[in-house]
Amino acid sequence: MAKKILFLTPEFPPSKLTGAIRPSKFAKYLDRFGWDVTVLTFDHQDNTHLDLLKDLKNVRIEKCGVPKKIIVNDLGISYLFQSYKQAMKLAKEIKPDYVLVSMPTFMNSILAYIIKKRFSIDYVLDYRDLWVGDPYPARGFKSKVFRFISKVIEPIVLKSAYLSYYVSDAMLADQMKLYPWLKDKKTTVISTGYDHEDISHITPSDNKNGYIAHIGNADPDMNLSDFIEIVEDKRVQELLLEKKLRYLFVGSKNHFMQELLDDSLKDFFEFKEYLPHNDALQLMADSNGLMILGSNSPQRLNRKVFEYTALNKNIFYLGNTKSPTANIVKESVGIISNVDNKIKKMIEFLKKLSDEKVIMNMRYSKEKLVEKLVESF
């Protein structure tokens, strides 16, 4: 008899939210491995990632309404209250073997905790980002209040979890420093990876598109100002003009980057909103190069790095050179830079752009990663 799992995630296709992709792939491959998967998510009224639903025909997707009036502007808080009744009803109806919680919309972990207390059903925490251990400072009153509350809630839900898993060794190590007792709990590392079925049909164009592309939001925690300093360098500008290249940023938070540009730099940039997942993959393959703006945190794992390295040989990373992202770029023989040698490394990157074909590393296949999760139960 197939094991059953109830997946609590406010981010799920067809929503354009970046966090929707990982849960959809876990649902896809849990189904492939014979699990009976039920997802409880928000009805975002957004069809950007409609293409990701084609592989989820056997997955039951239940939706709760997004609140019309949001008292506290937080996705996790909204989900906690909007989905509570449905979560309890589904737990009682389907009697899952496990509840799976997609973090970092952390408040849905409270739902799993309540389900365990009411129905004796174990739950599993999928950490894409840390909660209390978030390396970035809280901004504004709301963030500071939530950070304070999380210091009370996280140890409770973490201690009661059957399993918690993390996207990198560095993240798990940081979590264990914060909670030394975690060494006696069941933990593992399951990275983000890429879906080889999404990538197998992508054929790079014979003619590159003239972009050094950054796919995903340009967040304020990234090294945005350092990147601007790179583009201000006349040697970099000369190479861009010589090779007829521009930097393309794709994402909904690109205004943070746009606000830093003066008129002298705007001709070197182009900006686009979200693209459907398949279109984004094709863009990665067709670009002259790809770029990741990281941060100074040694913990940060940029989730696009796996698809980047599967589709393009020319990758430039700016950030902490000991981060999980930097390590993966190194494996693919990309160029990494810290803030001290950034201009030199960008010049090296632009000079070395090649058309070399990529050999996919199946170690980071989503199927393999979900198989590891299945073996952890």
Secondary structure by P-SEA (a helix, b strand, c coil): cbbbbbbbcccccccccccccaaaaaaaaaaaaccbbbbbbbccccccccccccccccbbbbbbbcccccccccaaaaaaaaaaaaaaaaaaaccccbbbbbcccccaaaaaaaaaaaccbbbbbbccccccccccccccaaaaaaaaaaaacaaaaaaaccbbbcccaaaaaaaaaacccccccbbbbbcccccccccccbbbbcccccccccccccccccaaaaaaaaaacaaaaaaaaaabbbbbbbcccaaaaaaaccccccccccccccccaaaaaaaaaaccbbbbbccccccccccaaaaaaacccbbbbbcccccaaaaaaaaabbbbbcccaaaaaaaaaaaacccbbbbbcccccaaaaaaaaaaac
